[in-house]
Amino acid sequence: MEVSYATTSNVDVVSVASGDRPVKVLPLVHPSPSSSRRPSAPFLGRWVSMLREMSSREWTEIFLPCARWIRSYRWREYLQADLIAGVTVGIMLVPQSMSYAKLAGLHPIYGLYSSFVPIFIYSIFGSSRQLAIGPVALVSLLVSNVLHKIVDSSEKLYTELAILLAFMVGVLECLMGLFRLGWLIRFVSHSVISGFTTASALVIALSQAKYFLGYNIEGSSKIVPLIRSIIAGAGDFKWPPFVMGFFILGILLLMKELGKTKKNLRMLRASGPLTAVILGTSFVKIFHPSSISVVGDVPQGLPKFSVPTEFRNAKSLIPTAFLITGVAIMESVGIAKALAAKHGYELDSNQELFGLGVANICGSFFSSYPTTGSFSRSAVNHESGAKTGLSGITMGIIMGCALLFMTPLFRDIPQCALAAIVVSAVMGLVEHKEAIFLWRVDKRDFFLWIVTCITTLVFGIEIGVLIGVAFSLAFVIHESANPHVAVTYVDSSAIQALKELHQEYKSRGIQILIANPSREVHLSLFKSGLLDILGKEWCFVRVHDAVQICLQRVQKLHGLVSHNSDQTPRKQYSFLQSLWKQGEETNSYSEPLLSEKDV
C-alpha cells in the first residue's frame, strides 16, 4: 500500500493507493471561532448564488409547473389518452359535485362552480399530472359542520361563508407551501388518519339518510344526535324514496365492483354516477311521484367574478380552515405522490400545496367552496390513461359545457339519487381492513385507530382529530424519552412507508432488500404481507449476504460472471438455523433465506 500527502491552502489531503483504487482521505477540519460567529452569512450567500444561477427555464417551472409537461408533450402518444381520461372523469364529476354540494348544505350549482375554475387553475399551478381536484365528501362534511353552527343553510350568509372558507383554506395552503411546512403533518400517525376517515365516512352516510327515508333529520357531525333524530322521525317514513334510493345505490355499488375487478369493464366505475342520475331523472319525468323530492331549478351560465365578503366571521372559521388544510396534506398530497411514483416523475409536496392553494383562492373569486384532490376521481383518471394536466383541462371544459347548456336537465334529478352517489363514494373510506391489519401488526396503532374513530363519532370531527393527534404525539414523546434499544423496530406507519417506497422503486426497476431483521421485525413484516410484496428471497440474515447477492446480480446484469465459477450447491438453512449458524461461523459464505435458484 502506498500513501502520499498533498497540501492545499486549507486542508491536508491524504491519498492512499490500494491496488488500482486511489482513495483520498480528507481530515476533519473544525470550524474557526470567526466562522461560527456568523453562521447565516454562508447560507445566505449560497442561497443568493443559487437564485442567480437559475435559468429562465427553471424560474418558469417553479412558478408554472405545467411548463414541465407542456415542453415534453408527445402529441401522438398522449393527446388521445388525456382527452379520454378528461371526458370520463368530467362525466363522473358533474353528478358527484352536485351531490357533495348538497352534503355541504349548499345549492347543487355551487358544486358545479367548484368544479370549474379550480380545475383550470390547478392544471397550471399544480405539479401532479393525474390528480383530479374538486369537491370531496370529507371536506363537504367539514364545511357543513362548522357553518351550521353559525347560520341556517337557507340564508345567503351560509353560502358567503362557504366561499370565504375556500379563500382562507387557499391562503393557508399557499403559505404552508411557500414556507415548506408540509412536514408538520408527519407527526400525525397513519392510524389516526385512517380512524378519522372511517368515522367521518359513517357520519356522512348517516347524514344522507334523510333523502332515503323521506323526512328531515337533524344535521350533526356526531353519531348519537343523528341516530336519535332518525328514530324520532320514523313515523314520517316514505317508501318511494327509500326504494329508489337503495335501488340506485345497489346499481352504483355493482358498477363500481365490476369496474374494479374486470379490466374490460372499468368504464362502468366512472359512468356509475351518471347512470344513477339518468335512471332517477327518467323515473321522475315519467311517473311524477310527489313523495320524491328533486333538485329544482339550477341557474344556467358560468360563475361571475366576485370578491369574498363577510371577513368579520373569519375568526370562527380558522379552526376548520386548518383542519381542511390538514386533510389536503394528508389525502391530496399522498395521492399525488403515489400517482407520480407510478408514472415515474418527481413531485414536490410543497409545490403541490401551493398549487392547491392558488386553485382555492382563485375559485373563491368565482363562487367556489373548498376543493381538494379526490381519491376516487384521481384513481379513475389514472386508470383511464391520463398522462398530463391536459386531462384536467378537459374536465374543466366538460364542466363549462354543463353550466352553459345542461342545467335545465338537472331540475328533475331526485335528491335520493344524489344521496346514493355520496354513500357509494364514502363506503370506500370505511377502512375496516386497516383496523384488522393494525391489530395483527401493531396493537398500539390499533389503539390509536379505535380512539380516533370512537371520539370522532361521539364528540364530533374537531374533538376527534384533536384527541387522536394528542395521543399520537404522546406516543412519539414517550418513545423519544424511552427509546426501544432492540435493532430495525418497525410499526405500522413504517411498514406503510416501506410499501410506498417499494412501489416507487419498483417503477424504477430498483429492488429493496431486507437484511438482519430482529425476530419482532421479521414477524411484523411477515404479518403485514410486506415480505410477500418484496419477495421472501430478498430477505437475508446478514448485511454481508445481501451485499454479496446484490454484487452477483449486478455482475450477471453486466455479463461479468465467469462461466467457470463454482456452481456447487450449498447447504441451505432456515431463518432460525441461519441465526444460530451466524454465531458459530465467522467466515461463513453468503446464505440467503431461500435457495440461490429462487433468487
BELNORUR-V932717 format. One record per residue. RES is the residue in one letter. SS is DSSP state (h for helix, s for strand, l for the rest). PHI is phi in whole degrees, -180 to 180 (999 if undefined). OMEGA is omega in degrees with one decimal (NA if undefined). Layout:
<<RES	SS	PHI	OMEGA> <RES	SS	PHI	OMEGA>>
//
This chain:
<<M	l	999	178.4> <E	s	-110	178.9> <V	s	-124	178.1> <S	s	-128	-177.1> <Y	s	-118	174.7> <A	s	-132	-176.3> <T	s	-110	173.8> <T	l	-111	-177.4> <S	l	-69	-174.1> <N	l	-114	-174.0> <V	l	-133	172.3> <D	s	-96	-179.5> <V	s	-105	-180.0> <V	s	-103	179.0> <S	s	-101	-179.8> <V	s	-113	-180.0> <A	s	-104	179.3> <S	s	-124	-175.5> <G	l	70	-179.8> <D	l	-104	-175.2> <R	s	-117	174.5> <P	s	-74	-178.3> <V	s	-124	176.9> <K	s	-98	-179.7> <V	s	-112	179.1> <L	s	-100	178.2> <P	l	-64	178.7> <L	l	-68	178.8> <V	l	-114	179.4> <H	l	-78	179.2> <P	l	-68	178.1> <S	l	-76	179.3> <P	h	-58	-178.4> <S	h	-66	-179.3> <S	h	-74	-178.6> <S	h	-82	-179.1> <R	h	-75	-177.8> <R	l	-126	-175.7> <P	h	-69	-175.1> <S	h	-80	-175.7> <A	h	-63	178.6> <P	h	-60	-179.9> <F	h	-62	179.8> <L	h	-62	179.0> <G	h	-63	178.7> <R	h	-64	-179.0> <W	h	-65	178.3> <V	h	-65	178.6> <S	h	-62	179.2> <M	h	-64	179.3> <L	h	-64	-179.8> <R	h	-68	-177.6> <E	h	-81	-179.4> <M	l	-68	179.6> <S	l	-82	178.3> <S	h	-63	177.9> <R	h	-66	179.4> <E	h	-67	176.0> <W	h	-62	179.8> <T	h	-63	-178.4> <E	h	-70	177.2> <I	h	-71	-175.5> <F	h	-88	178.4> <L	l	-132	-178.3> <P	l	-58	179.6> <C	h	-62	179.8> <A	h	-62	-178.7> <R	h	-66	-178.6> <W	h	-84	177.2> <I	h	-66	-177.2> <R	h	-65	-176.4> <S	l	-108	-175.2> <Y	l	-69	178.2> <R	l	-104	-170.9> <W	h	-60	-177.2> <R	h	-68	-175.6> <E	h	-90	-171.2> <Y	h	-99	-168.0> <L	h	-59	-177.6> <Q	h	-62	-180.0> <A	h	-63	179.7> <D	h	-65	-179.2> <L	h	-67	179.7> <I	h	-64	179.6> <A	h	-64	-179.9> <G	h	-63	178.7> <V	h	-66	-179.4> <T	h	-60	-178.3> <V	h	-71	177.9> <G	h	-61	177.4> <I	h	-64	178.0> <M	h	-71	-173.9> <L	h	-73	-175.6> <V	h	-57	178.6> <P	h	-70	179.8> <Q	h	-64	-178.1> <S	h	-64	176.4> <M	h	-66	179.7> <S	h	-65	-178.1> <Y	h	-70	175.2> <A	h	-64	176.0> <K	h	-63	177.0> <L	h	-62	179.1> <A	l	-78	-178.7> <G	l	85	-177.5> <L	l	-108	173.8> <H	l	-68	-177.7> <P	h	-55	-178.5> <I	h	-61	-178.7> <Y	h	-74	170.7> <G	h	-69	176.9> <L	h	-68	176.6> <Y	h	-60	-178.1> <S	h	-70	179.6> <S	l	-103	-176.8> <F	l	-108	-176.8> <V	h	-62	-178.8> <P	h	-56	-179.5> <I	h	-66	178.7> <F	h	-64	-177.9> <I	h	-65	-179.9> <Y	h	-65	178.9> <S	h	-61	-179.9> <I	h	-89	-172.4> <F	h	-100	179.2> <G	l	-80	-177.9> <S	l	-98	177.6> <S	l	-83	-177.8> <R	l	-100	-179.5> <Q	l	-122	-177.9> <L	l	-68	178.1> <A	l	-106	-177.8> <I	s	-102	-178.9> <G	s	149	177.1> <P	l	-65	175.8> <V	l	-132	-173.0> <A	h	-64	-174.4> <L	h	-65	178.4> <V	h	-65	178.6> <S	h	-62	177.1> <L	h	-64	179.3> <L	h	-63	177.9> <V	h	-62	180.0> <S	h	-62	-176.6> <N	h	-62	-176.4> <V	h	-81	-174.9> <L	h	-75	178.8> <H	l	-66	177.3> <K	l	-79	-175.5> <I	l	-102	-173.0> <V	l	-153	177.4> <D	l	-71	-176.2> <S	l	-67	179.8> <S	l	-79	-178.3> <E	l	-88	-178.7> <K	h	-66	-179.8> <L	h	-59	-180.0> <Y	h	-58	179.8> <T	h	-65	-179.7> <E	h	-63	177.9> <L	h	-70	176.9> <A	h	-64	178.0> <I	h	-69	176.6> <L	h	-61	179.0> <L	h	-63	176.7> <A	h	-62	178.6> <F	h	-63	-178.9> <M	h	-65	177.7> <V	h	-63	178.6> <G	h	-62	178.5> <V	h	-63	179.3> <L	h	-62	-179.8> <E	h	-64	178.1> <C	h	-64	180.0> <L	h	-64	178.8> <M	h	-66	177.0> <G	h	-70	-178.9> <L	h	-67	-179.5> <F	l	-92	174.5> <R	l	54	-177.5> <L	l	-105	-179.8> <G	h	-62	-178.6> <W	h	-67	-177.0> <L	h	-59	-175.6> <I	h	-73	179.2> <R	h	-65	179.6> <F	h	-75	178.8> <V	l	-93	-177.7> <S	l	-66	177.0> <H	h	-62	179.5> <S	h	-67	176.1> <V	h	-65	179.2> <I	h	-62	-179.3> <S	h	-65	178.9> <G	h	-64	177.9> <F	h	-64	-179.5> <T	h	-65	179.6> <T	h	-63	179.4> <A	h	-64	179.5> <S	h	-63	179.0> <A	h	-63	178.4> <L	h	-65	178.4> <V	h	-65	179.0> <I	h	-61	-179.1> <A	h	-62	179.3> <L	h	-68	179.7> <S	h	-67	178.6> <Q	l	-89	-177.0> <A	h	-62	-177.5> <K	h	-63	178.9> <Y	h	-79	176.2> <F	h	-83	-174.0> <L	h	-87	175.5> <G	l	88	176.6> <Y	l	-140	-174.0> <N	l	-75	179.9> <I	l	-129	-179.9> <E	l	-60	178.0> <G	l	-78	-178.7> <S	l	-160	174.3> <S	l	-97	178.4> <K	l	-109	-172.4> <I	h	-75	-177.1> <V	h	-65	176.7> <P	h	-60	178.5> <L	h	-64	-179.3> <I	h	-65	178.9> <R	h	-62	-179.9> <S	h	-69	178.1> <I	h	-63	-179.2> <I	h	-68	-177.0> <A	h	-64	-177.8> <G	l	-96	-175.5> <A	h	-59	-179.8> <G	h	-69	179.9> <D	h	-98	-177.2> <F	l	-60	178.3> <K	l	-124	-177.5> <W	h	-74	-174.0> <P	h	-55	179.1> <P	h	-66	178.7> <F	h	-65	-178.8> <V	h	-66	-179.3> <M	h	-64	-178.2> <G	h	-60	-178.5> <F	h	-75	174.6> <F	h	-65	179.0> <I	h	-67	177.8> <L	h	-61	177.4> <G	h	-62	178.2> <I	h	-65	179.3> <L	h	-62	-179.3> <L	h	-66	178.4> <L	h	-65	180.0> <M	h	-65	178.7> <K	h	-65	-179.2> <E	h	-66	177.7> <L	h	-64	178.7> <G	h	-66	179.2> <K	h	-79	-172.0> <T	h	-91	-178.2> <K	l	-112	-177.3> <K	h	-63	-178.9> <N	h	-76	178.9> <L	h	-117	-174.4> <R	l	-67	176.7> <M	h	-67	179.3> <L	h	-63	-179.6> <R	h	-63	-178.5> <A	h	-77	-175.6> <S	h	-87	-179.3> <G	h	-58	180.0> <P	h	-59	178.7> <L	h	-66	177.8> <T	h	-62	179.1> <A	h	-61	-179.6> <V	h	-66	-179.0> <I	h	-65	-179.6> <L	h	-64	-179.1> <G	h	-64	-179.8> <T	h	-66	179.3> <S	h	-63	179.3> <F	h	-63	-179.5> <V	h	-65	-178.4> <K	h	-68	-177.2> <I	h	-84	-171.4> <F	h	-104	178.8> <H	l	50	179.9> <P	l	-71	-177.3> <S	l	-76	-176.6> <S	l	-86	179.5> <I	l	-104	-179.4> <S	l	-76	-178.2> <V	s	-120	-176.8> <V	l	-65	-177.2> <G	l	92	-176.3> <D	l	-65	177.8> <V	l	-120	-178.5> <P	l	-58	-178.9> <Q	l	-103	177.6> <G	l	118	-178.9> <L	l	-78	179.4> <P	l	-67	179.3> <K	l	-95	179.9> <F	l	-72	175.6> <S	l	-158	-179.7> <V	l	-85	178.1> <P	l	-57	-179.7> <T	l	-120	177.2> <E	l	60	179.6> <F	h	-68	177.9> <R	h	-66	178.1> <N	h	-98	-174.7> <A	h	-64	-177.1> <K	h	-59	-179.0> <S	h	-73	-178.5> <L	h	-97	-174.5> <I	h	-59	179.9> <P	h	-58	179.9> <T	h	-67	177.7> <A	h	-61	177.1> <F	h	-66	-179.1> <L	h	-66	178.3> <I	h	-65	176.6> <T	h	-63	176.2> <G	h	-63	176.7> <V	h	-62	178.9> <A	h	-62	178.8> <I	h	-68	-175.2> <M	h	-68	-173.3> <E	h	-94	-173.4> <S	h	-61	-177.7> <V	h	-66	177.2> <G	h	-62	178.0> <I	h	-63	-177.8> <A	h	-62	-179.7> <K	h	-68	178.1> <A	h	-65	179.1> <L	h	-68	178.2> <A	h	-63	178.5> <A	h	-64	179.6> <K	h	-67	-177.2> <H	h	-99	170.8> <G	l	76	173.7> <Y	l	-134	-177.1> <E	l	-82	178.5> <L	l	-137	177.9> <D	l	-92	-176.2> <S	h	-64	178.8> <N	h	-70	174.3> <Q	h	-64	178.8> <E	h	-66	176.4> <L	h	-61	178.9> <F	h	-63	178.4> <G	h	-63	176.7> <L	h	-63	179.9> <G	h	-65	178.2> <V	h	-63	178.9> <A	h	-63	179.0> <N	h	-71	179.0> <I	h	-64	179.4> <C	h	-65	178.3> <G	h	-63	179.8> <S	h	-65	176.5> <F	l	-79	179.6> <F	l	-130	171.1> <S	l	62	178.3> <S	l	-102	170.1> <Y	l	-98	-169.6> <P	l	-53	179.3> <T	l	-125	176.6> <T	s	-159	-178.2> <G	s	-74	179.8> <S	l	-102	179.1> <F	h	-66	-175.1> <S	h	-66	-178.2> <R	h	-71	176.6> <S	h	-66	177.7> <A	h	-64	178.4> <V	h	-66	178.3> <N	h	-61	177.8> <H	h	-67	-178.3> <E	h	-67	179.9> <S	l	-81	173.5> <G	l	97	-178.8> <A	l	-60	-179.6> <K	l	-109	-175.5> <T	l	-142	178.6> <G	l	-69	177.3> <L	h	-63	176.6> <S	h	-64	176.4> <G	h	-66	176.7> <I	h	-62	177.1> <T	h	-64	175.6> <M	h	-59	179.4> <G	h	-61	178.0> <I	h	-65	176.9> <I	h	-60	179.5> <M	h	-65	177.1> <G	h	-62	177.9> <C	h	-64	178.5> <A	h	-63	179.6> <L	h	-68	-176.0> <L	h	-82	-168.0> <F	h	-125	-168.3> <M	h	-110	-175.3> <T	h	-60	175.9> <P	h	-61	-179.7> <L	h	-76	-176.0> <F	h	-83	-173.0> <R	l	-62	-174.3> <D	l	-101	175.6> <I	l	-71	179.5> <P	s	-68	177.4> <Q	h	-63	-178.9> <C	h	-68	176.7> <A	h	-69	176.2> <L	h	-65	177.9> <A	h	-64	178.4> <A	h	-64	177.5> <I	h	-63	179.0> <V	h	-64	-177.4> <V	h	-63	179.8> <S	h	-64	179.9> <A	h	-73	-174.9> <V	h	-82	178.4> <M	h	-62	176.6> <G	h	-72	179.2> <L	h	-88	177.2> <V	l	-79	-170.9> <E	l	-96	178.7> <H	h	-69	177.6> <K	h	-66	177.1> <E	h	-64	178.5> <A	h	-64	178.0> <I	h	-63	178.7> <F	h	-61	-179.7> <L	h	-66	178.3> <W	h	-62	-179.2> <R	h	-75	-170.7> <V	h	-95	-172.8> <D	l	-149	-178.2> <K	h	-65	179.1> <R	h	-65	177.7> <D	h	-68	175.1> <F	h	-64	176.9> <F	h	-62	177.0> <L	h	-61	179.9> <W	h	-62	-178.7> <I	h	-64	-178.6> <V	h	-61	-179.0> <T	h	-64	-178.3> <C	h	-64	-176.6> <I	h	-67	-179.4> <T	h	-66	176.5> <T	h	-67	178.5> <L	h	-68	-172.7> <V	h	-85	-171.9> <F	h	-105	-179.9> <G	l	106	-172.4> <I	h	-67	-175.5> <E	h	-62	-179.3> <I	h	-65	179.8> <G	h	-61	179.3> <V	h	-65	-179.6> <L	h	-61	179.6> <I	h	-66	178.7> <G	h	-61	179.0> <V	h	-65	179.4> <A	h	-61	177.2> <F	h	-63	179.8> <S	h	-62	178.1> <L	h	-67	178.3> <A	h	-62	177.5> <F	h	-65	178.3> <V	h	-62	179.6> <I	h	-64	179.7> <H	h	-64	179.8> <E	h	-68	178.3> <S	h	-69	179.8> <A	h	-76	-179.3> <N	l	-129	-175.3> <P	l	-65	176.7> <H	l	-78	-171.5> <V	l	-87	179.8> <A	l	-69	-178.8> <V	l	-72	179.9> <T	l	38	168.6> <Y	l	-41	-177.0> <V	l	-144	177.6> <D	l	-109	-174.9> <S	h	-66	178.8> <S	h	-66	178.3> <A	h	-66	177.8> <I	h	-64	177.1> <Q	h	-62	178.0> <A	h	-64	177.8> <L	h	-65	177.7> <K	h	-64	178.6> <E	h	-66	177.8> <L	h	-64	177.3> <H	h	-62	179.6> <Q	h	-63	-179.9> <E	h	-67	-179.1> <Y	h	-68	179.9> <K	h	-62	179.0> <S	h	-66	179.5> <R	l	-104	178.8> <G	l	77	-179.1> <I	l	-110	-178.6> <Q	l	-103	175.8> <I	l	-92	176.6> <L	l	-116	174.7> <I	s	-108	-178.3> <A	s	-128	173.8> <N	l	56	176.3> <P	l	-78	173.5> <S	l	-71	-178.5> <R	h	-61	-178.6> <E	h	-65	179.6> <V	h	-65	-179.8> <H	h	-61	179.3> <L	h	-66	178.9> <S	h	-64	178.8> <L	h	-65	179.5> <F	h	-70	-178.6> <K	h	-64	-178.5> <S	l	-77	-178.2> <G	l	83	-178.3> <L	h	-67	178.6> <L	h	-63	177.3> <D	h	-68	179.0> <I	h	-70	-179.7> <L	h	-72	-173.2> <G	l	105	-176.1> <K	h	-62	179.3> <E	h	-72	-179.3> <W	h	-105	176.0> <C	s	-115	-171.8> <F	s	-127	179.4> <V	l	-74	-175.5> <R	l	-123	175.7> <V	h	-63	179.6> <H	h	-58	179.4> <D	h	-64	-179.2> <A	h	-63	179.9> <V	h	-64	179.6> <Q	h	-62	178.7> <I	h	-63	178.6> <C	h	-62	178.8> <L	h	-63	177.6> <Q	h	-62	179.8> <R	h	-65	179.5> <V	h	-64	179.2> <Q	h	-64	178.1> <K	h	-65	179.3> <L	h	-63	-179.3> <H	l	-96	176.7> <G	l	68	-175.6> <L	l	-103	-178.7> <V	l	-78	-178.8> <S	l	-70	178.7> <H	l	-73	-178.2> <N	l	-100	-179.0> <S	l	-69	-178.4> <D	l	-66	-179.8> <Q	l	-107	-178.4> <T	l	-65	-179.7> <P	l	-65	-179.8> <R	l	-109	-179.4> <K	l	-69	-178.2> <Q	l	-101	-179.6> <Y	l	-122	172.7> <S	l	-73	-178.0> <F	h	-61	-178.1> <L	h	-69	177.5> <Q	h	-63	179.7> <S	h	-65	176.3> <L	h	-61	179.7> <W	h	-68	-179.7> <K	h	-66	-179.0> <Q	h	-60	179.0> <G	h	-75	-176.9> <E	h	-90	-172.8> <E	l	-109	177.4> <T	l	-99	-179.6> <N	l	-119	-177.2> <S	l	-70	179.8> <Y	l	-79	179.3> <S	l	-62	-175.3> <E	l	-135	175.9> <P	s	-71	-178.7> <L	l	-70	176.1> <L	l	-118	-177.5> <S	l	-67	-177.9> <E	h	-64	179.5> <K	h	-69	177.9> <D	h	-89	-175.2> <V	l	-78	NA>>
//
